[in-house]
Each structure stands twice: as C-alpha cells, then as structure tokens.
Amino acid sequence: MEHRPKTLEEFVGQSRVKEELAIYINSIKKRDEVFPHTFFVGAPGLGKTTLARIIAYELRRDIKITSGPVLDKAGNVAGLLTSLKEGDILFVDEVHRMPKICQEILYTAMEDFALDLVIGKGNASKVIRLSLPKFTLIAATNKPNLCLGPFLDRFTLFFKLDYYSEKELM
C-alpha cells in the first residue's frame, strides 16, 4: 500500500517550497479564496504530484489529476474544464506534453475563467463564451522550456524542486 504525506508537516524535504506554500495556504484559508495557479518544475520523484495533493487536502478542495499526454485535443481540455466546480484544483503532470493549442485554451481559462467555443464553420461560425468556475491549475514538468511563454506567464507561484539530501532520503 502506498503512503503519501497528506500535510506539509509530513512532507520530507523541499523546505523552502513548503514554507512558501504554508504561507499561501494559510492566507487562502483565512480569506476563503481560490488558490493561485501554481507551477512545479523538477525531476521525476521529487514530490510535485504529492505537493498538489497536499494543497488540495489542506484547503479541503477537490483535485482532479491528469497528464499532458491525455489532454491532446481541445475537446478533452474543454470537457475537463467544464467539469470543475468553484475552488477545485486541476493538476496536470507532464504539462509540457500538451499540444500548443491546448495550452492556449488553458491559459485563457486561467486568466478569464472562461472558455471560448467556436460553433459552425467558415462564415457561419460564431464564438460562444462559456463562464467557468474559479479554479486552480497546478502544473508540473521537468521541461518548462517546452511550454508556451504566455502559458507560463499565467502562473502566480513558480517552484523549482531540489534533489533530496542524503539525510532527507534516510
């Protein structure tokens, strides 16, 4: 049976990241707001997914976990975004593997909490704007340079995870 830490206190390592996250989590709890969009960069196994789960657990929010390769079509992204509720956390691992068009859809949703849908083709097409609930996107990758600049610009919090020390591994 797998045991992942549920709280920042139980999480070993990444002390700088944990300190900053604790400040944001406490602030969000007091103001009852939506957690800011957060980007984790680091090699596999450093705790990116676990930290996303901890944020959700500590804020008592629902989390939907997916990965970039799954979000390979605009319709997949739209379907996932429209399934979110107010305050939900969407965690996308390997976000660099999402096609550029899907990153563009996501960054519009992150900024405006809206989704623009094109109905019809050619001269008969029109754009319909769908309102989305305020949600948090937490993205993770070990290759941020493969993400679009405007997409990266939409994240409020940006954390680079460090390798564990020998002591922390013990």
Secondary structure by P-SEA (a helix, b strand, c coil): cccccccccccccaaaaaaaaaaaaaaaaaacccccbbbbbccccccaaaaaaaaaaaacbbbbbbcccccccaaaaaaaaaacccbbbbbbcccccccaaaaaaaaaaaaccbbbbbccccccbbbbbbbbcbbbbbbbccccccccaaaaaaccbbbbbbcccccccc
